[in-house]
Structures are given as structure tokens and as C-alpha cells.
Amino acid sequence: HKFRIVYSMIENVKSVDEIVHPSVRETLRYMNISQGLEIHHDGDIPARSGMGSSSAFTVGLLKILYALNGRIISKKQLYEQAIHIEQTLIRENVGSQDQVWAACGGLNTIEFLQNGEIIVEPIIMQDSARGMFEKKFMLIYTGLARNASDIACEQINNTQKNKELLCRMKEFADEAQEILVSKSGDFVQFGRLLHESWKLKKCLSNKITNPEIEAIYDAAVKNGAIGGKVLGAGGGGFMLFYVEPEYQNKVKDALSDYLHVPFKFTYTGSEIIVYNPDFFN
């Protein structure tokens, strides 16, 4: 074989066209890779879980292929090309936000203009406030896998019908930014915004929630969560809750049948950990 791709499957193939993994196949095509490669993918979270892992993979793969050719790619170029690969070449029903956060990292407002341009503005917070904010969240894995493209397809088809809801959700994003940059250090209203946005999000498609998701949400709120939502397209995967630290053990106990995943914010975006340009010489 010339290419060996290791993930939940192992592919040993002689040409790029034989590769089954869509992101690997199309990214190698896009980069005109001709030399043999062995690619190993190890993920800390399950696939199809609403965490943007597929876009993060494409962003990371693009970056290392540029490095392999001795080239540097900017964050803007990185997310623009990853979006092109996923939306145009793979033809997935995916948005553009996952590629942006994977390339840029940090807390940002992302504005998508009608001409296709994407404007990324970092949200500036004091270190102490950012540390406090980070401690307000709990990430819960529902154990329910889903195909984001299928759910997103229905949401896309419902765009005109849901235009008013979508505009209101955009207003929530503006309100959330104001809360984060304020110097009060009171983030409770952010949790309430999460709750209100979740109520609107459920109206975008009948595939976003289900009885198990509703039961998880209700149990979290009953035990101290102020708000939350299903991450990604919906239908399963991870749920994020805003919970004041003094109530987090109570919520964790109430959701003991589900996996709680601690996390921290990162601010660099996709990174190459080891780079040895002389390796192939």
C-alpha cells in the first residue's frame, strides 16, 4: 500500500481515490499529495457528538500537510480552505463556525457576511473573569450518536420559515457578548440566555431533541443548572450546562448515568506539537 489511514477503521490503499475517509480523501486531493503517507487519528471524544470534531480534524490535517510541504498557512486561510473542503468537496450539510473555532481557538464573535466573508473578533476578558466564567460549565455526554448532516439539512430547508427565530438567536449572541465583556463578573444572565436559546433552537427542527434529551435537561435544571443546550446540530451528542460551582456536584449526581467531561478553554487554535522538517531528508 501507499497510504495507511488509521482511525476507527484501518485503510491500506494504493491511491488517494481509494480512501474511504471523506475528509482524508478530499484533503489529500485538495493538497495534491503524491507521496505515500501514514495518518493516525486519535480522538478524546466520540465522533458525531456535536463538538465539531470532524471540522477540527480537517483543519488539523490541512495544517500538517502544509507543514509537511514546508509552508505556513494563516488561521484565516486555514478555516476558509477547511470550509471549502467540507462544504464543496465533501458536500456535507455543515456550517462554517466549527472550522473557524478550530483554526482560531479562544472566545470570539464570528460574523458571517452575505458576501461570504467571515469576520472573527476576539472577546477580550480579564484573566480573573475568564477563569470564573470557565468554571460555570458542565459538559455531559448523552451517549446518543447522530448524523449532523441529516439534521442540518432539515434546518436548512426550514430557514425561511424560521427566519424570525434565527434573528432572535443572533440577538442572543450580541447580548451574550455584552455580558462577557462587562466588568460586573456576574454571568448568571449568560446561563439564562442559554436556556432561552435552547427553547428557540428546539423549534428549528423536530430532530433536535427527543425524550431522553429533555429528561437530561430537566434533571439538570431541577438540580441547579440555570440553562443549557445540546451542542452542534442536535439529536444527541454532548450537552452543555451553565451551573454555579456550588451546585455542580448535585447536577453530576443527578446525571450519574451519563459521562461528565471536564474541560478548559484554549486560545491558540489548531497546533502542530512536533515539527521536524529534516525528517524526510
DAVENVEN-V223883 format. One record per residue. RES is the residue in three letters. PHI is phi in degrees with one decimal (NA if undefined). OMEGA is omega in whole degrees, 0 to 359 (999 if undefined). Layout:
res=RES phi=PHI omega=OMEGA
res=RES phi=PHI omega=OMEGA
This chain:
res=HIS phi=NA omega=179
res=LYS phi=-110.0 omega=180
res=PHE phi=-124.5 omega=177
res=ARG phi=-124.1 omega=182
res=ILE phi=-116.4 omega=183
res=VAL phi=-117.2 omega=174
res=TYR phi=-145.7 omega=175
res=SER phi=-71.0 omega=172
res=MET phi=-121.9 omega=173
res=ILE phi=-123.4 omega=179
res=GLU phi=-111.8 omega=172
res=ASN phi=-119.4 omega=187
res=VAL phi=-133.0 omega=182
res=LYS phi=-96.4 omega=181
res=SER phi=-140.7 omega=179
res=VAL phi=-60.1 omega=183
res=ASP phi=-62.7 omega=180
res=GLU phi=-82.8 omega=184
res=ILE phi=-67.9 omega=181
res=VAL phi=-83.2 omega=182
res=HIS phi=-58.0 omega=189
res=PRO phi=-63.1 omega=182
res=SER phi=-68.6 omega=178
res=VAL phi=-62.5 omega=182
res=ARG phi=-58.8 omega=185
res=GLU phi=-73.2 omega=178
res=THR phi=-69.9 omega=177
res=LEU phi=-64.8 omega=176
res=ARG phi=-61.3 omega=182
res=TYR phi=-59.0 omega=182
res=MET phi=-88.2 omega=180
res=ASN phi=54.5 omega=181
res=ILE phi=-77.5 omega=181
res=SER phi=-112.1 omega=181
res=GLN phi=-75.3 omega=178
res=GLY phi=-64.8 omega=182
res=LEU phi=-140.5 omega=169
res=GLU phi=-121.4 omega=184
res=ILE phi=-119.7 omega=177
res=HIS phi=-112.9 omega=177
res=HIS phi=-117.6 omega=176
res=ASP phi=-119.7 omega=181
res=GLY phi=-113.0 omega=178
res=ASP phi=-83.2 omega=180
res=ILE phi=-127.5 omega=181
res=PRO phi=-67.5 omega=173
res=ALA phi=-72.1 omega=178
res=ARG phi=55.7 omega=184
res=SER phi=-120.1 omega=176
res=GLY phi=84.3 omega=183
res=MET phi=-99.7 omega=179
res=GLY phi=72.8 omega=185
res=SER phi=-66.1 omega=180
res=SER phi=-67.3 omega=178
res=SER phi=-70.2 omega=177
res=ALA phi=-61.5 omega=178
res=PHE phi=-63.7 omega=181
res=THR phi=-62.3 omega=178
res=VAL phi=-60.6 omega=181
res=GLY phi=-64.4 omega=180
res=LEU phi=-64.1 omega=177
res=LEU phi=-57.2 omega=184
res=LYS phi=-63.2 omega=181
res=ILE phi=-72.3 omega=178
res=LEU phi=-70.4 omega=173
res=TYR phi=-63.9 omega=179
res=ALA phi=-62.6 omega=179
res=LEU phi=-59.6 omega=178
res=ASN phi=-92.3 omega=178
res=GLY phi=72.8 omega=183
res=ARG phi=-121.0 omega=176
res=ILE phi=-104.8 omega=178
res=ILE phi=-120.3 omega=180
res=SER phi=-73.3 omega=179
res=LYS phi=-61.4 omega=180
res=LYS phi=-63.1 omega=178
res=GLN phi=-61.5 omega=183
res=LEU phi=-63.3 omega=182
res=TYR phi=-73.3 omega=178
res=GLU phi=-65.0 omega=181
res=GLN phi=-72.8 omega=177
res=ALA phi=-64.5 omega=177
res=ILE phi=-60.9 omega=179
res=HIS phi=-61.0 omega=181
res=ILE phi=-62.9 omega=184
res=GLU phi=-72.4 omega=186
res=GLN phi=-86.3 omega=186
res=THR phi=-95.5 omega=184
res=LEU phi=-84.6 omega=178
res=ILE phi=-79.8 omega=180
res=ARG phi=65.1 omega=175
res=GLU phi=-84.6 omega=174
res=ASN phi=-84.6 omega=182
res=VAL phi=-125.3 omega=176
res=GLY phi=-82.6 omega=182
res=SER phi=-120.4 omega=184
res=GLN phi=-73.3 omega=184
res=ASP phi=-64.0 omega=180
res=GLN phi=-65.9 omega=181
res=VAL phi=-67.1 omega=182
res=TRP phi=-66.8 omega=179
res=ALA phi=-66.6 omega=180
res=ALA phi=-77.7 omega=188
res=CYS phi=-98.2 omega=186
res=GLY phi=70.1 omega=175
res=GLY phi=80.5 omega=176
res=LEU phi=-98.8 omega=185
res=ASN phi=-139.2 omega=161
res=THR phi=-98.4 omega=181
res=ILE phi=-119.3 omega=182
res=GLU phi=-108.2 omega=180
res=PHE phi=-105.8 omega=183
res=LEU phi=-84.1 omega=182
res=GLN phi=-65.1 omega=179
res=ASN phi=-81.9 omega=179
res=GLY phi=95.2 omega=180
res=GLU phi=-71.9 omega=179
res=ILE phi=-120.3 omega=180
res=ILE phi=-111.9 omega=181
res=VAL phi=-111.1 omega=180
res=GLU phi=-120.9 omega=178
res=PRO phi=-63.0 omega=174
res=ILE phi=-90.3 omega=185
res=ILE phi=-89.6 omega=178
res=MET phi=-128.8 omega=173
res=GLN phi=-66.2 omega=183
res=ASP phi=-55.6 omega=182
res=SER phi=-65.3 omega=180
res=ALA phi=-67.8 omega=180
res=ARG phi=-64.2 omega=178
res=GLY phi=-64.7 omega=178
res=MET phi=-64.5 omega=182
res=PHE phi=-62.1 omega=182
res=GLU phi=-60.8 omega=183
res=LYS phi=-80.2 omega=184
res=LYS phi=-87.8 omega=191
res=PHE phi=-116.8 omega=173
res=MET phi=-128.9 omega=180
res=LEU phi=-107.7 omega=185
res=ILE phi=-120.6 omega=178
res=TYR phi=-94.1 omega=183
res=THR phi=-76.0 omega=185
res=GLY phi=81.8 omega=181
res=LEU phi=-99.5 omega=177
res=ALA phi=-88.4 omega=178
res=ARG phi=-152.6 omega=177
res=ASN phi=-98.4 omega=184
res=ALA phi=-60.3 omega=183
res=SER phi=-62.2 omega=180
res=ASP phi=-64.9 omega=181
res=ILE phi=-68.6 omega=179
res=ALA phi=-63.1 omega=179
res=CYS phi=-58.9 omega=179
res=GLU phi=-66.4 omega=179
res=GLN phi=-64.1 omega=178
res=ILE phi=-62.1 omega=180
res=ASN phi=-64.3 omega=182
res=ASN phi=-95.3 omega=188
res=THR phi=-56.8 omega=182
res=GLN phi=-62.7 omega=180
res=LYS phi=-64.8 omega=185
res=ASN phi=-101.5 omega=187
res=LYS phi=-56.7 omega=181
res=GLU phi=-63.9 omega=179
res=LEU phi=-64.0 omega=182
res=LEU phi=-64.8 omega=177
res=CYS phi=-64.4 omega=178
res=ARG phi=-66.6 omega=178
res=MET phi=-65.2 omega=176
res=LYS phi=-65.0 omega=177
res=GLU phi=-61.9 omega=177
res=PHE phi=-59.5 omega=180
res=ALA phi=-62.9 omega=178
res=ASP phi=-65.1 omega=179
res=GLU phi=-65.2 omega=180
res=ALA phi=-63.1 omega=179
res=GLN phi=-61.6 omega=179
res=GLU phi=-61.3 omega=179
res=ILE phi=-64.0 omega=184
res=LEU phi=-68.4 omega=184
res=VAL phi=-89.9 omega=178
res=SER phi=-68.9 omega=184
res=LYS phi=-95.8 omega=183
res=SER phi=-73.6 omega=183
res=GLY phi=75.3 omega=180
res=ASP phi=-101.8 omega=184
res=PHE phi=-105.6 omega=182
res=VAL phi=-58.5 omega=181
res=GLN phi=-63.2 omega=175
res=PHE phi=-62.5 omega=177
res=GLY phi=-61.3 omega=179
res=ARG phi=-66.0 omega=176
res=LEU phi=-63.0 omega=176
res=LEU phi=-57.7 omega=180
res=HIS phi=-62.9 omega=181
res=GLU phi=-66.8 omega=180
res=SER phi=-68.4 omega=177
res=TRP phi=-64.5 omega=179
res=LYS phi=-62.5 omega=178
res=LEU phi=-72.8 omega=183
res=LYS phi=-59.1 omega=181
res=LYS phi=-62.8 omega=181
res=CYS phi=-84.2 omega=184
res=LEU phi=-74.7 omega=182
res=SER phi=-162.2 omega=178
res=ASN phi=-80.7 omega=179
res=LYS phi=-99.5 omega=186
res=ILE phi=-76.2 omega=181
res=THR phi=-126.6 omega=178
res=ASN phi=-157.4 omega=184
res=PRO phi=-56.6 omega=180
res=GLU phi=-68.5 omega=178
res=ILE phi=-61.7 omega=179
res=GLU phi=-63.3 omega=179
res=ALA phi=-65.7 omega=178
res=ILE phi=-63.0 omega=182
res=TYR phi=-62.6 omega=181
res=ASP phi=-61.4 omega=180
res=ALA phi=-65.2 omega=180
res=ALA phi=-65.6 omega=181
res=VAL phi=-66.2 omega=179
res=LYS phi=-60.3 omega=184
res=ASN phi=-105.3 omega=170
res=GLY phi=127.8 omega=178
res=ALA phi=-66.8 omega=179
res=ILE phi=-89.1 omega=179
res=GLY phi=-166.2 omega=179
res=GLY phi=-179.5 omega=179
res=LYS phi=-170.7 omega=168
res=VAL phi=-80.8 omega=179
res=LEU phi=-80.8 omega=179
res=GLY phi=74.7 omega=185
res=ALA phi=-69.8 omega=181
res=GLY phi=111.3 omega=178
res=GLY phi=88.5 omega=182
res=GLY phi=157.5 omega=180
res=GLY phi=75.6 omega=184
res=PHE phi=-96.7 omega=172
res=MET phi=-119.9 omega=179
res=LEU phi=-112.3 omega=180
res=PHE phi=-123.4 omega=171
res=TYR phi=-91.9 omega=183
res=VAL phi=-138.5 omega=175
res=GLU phi=-60.8 omega=187
res=PRO phi=-51.2 omega=183
res=GLU phi=-69.7 omega=179
res=TYR phi=-106.0 omega=188
res=GLN phi=-68.4 omega=177
res=ASN phi=-64.4 omega=179
res=LYS phi=-65.6 omega=178
res=VAL phi=-66.1 omega=179
res=LYS phi=-60.7 omega=178
res=ASP phi=-66.2 omega=181
res=ALA phi=-66.2 omega=181
res=LEU phi=-111.0 omega=185
res=SER phi=-65.3 omega=178
res=ASP phi=-78.0 omega=183
res=TYR phi=-120.0 omega=184
res=LEU phi=-81.9 omega=174
res=HIS phi=-95.6 omega=184
res=VAL phi=-115.5 omega=176
res=PRO phi=-64.1 omega=180
res=PHE phi=-151.9 omega=173
res=LYS phi=-134.5 omega=176
res=PHE phi=-72.4 omega=172
res=THR phi=-124.4 omega=191
res=TYR phi=-128.9 omega=183
res=THR phi=-105.9 omega=187
res=GLY phi=77.5 omega=183
res=SER phi=-59.3 omega=184
res=GLU phi=-128.8 omega=170
res=ILE phi=-94.9 omega=185
res=ILE phi=-80.4 omega=180
res=VAL phi=-127.5 omega=179
res=TYR phi=-134.3 omega=179
res=ASN phi=-124.0 omega=185
res=PRO phi=-65.2 omega=182
res=ASP phi=-91.2 omega=187
res=PHE phi=-59.7 omega=186
res=PHE phi=-92.9 omega=181
res=ASN phi=-85.1 omega=999
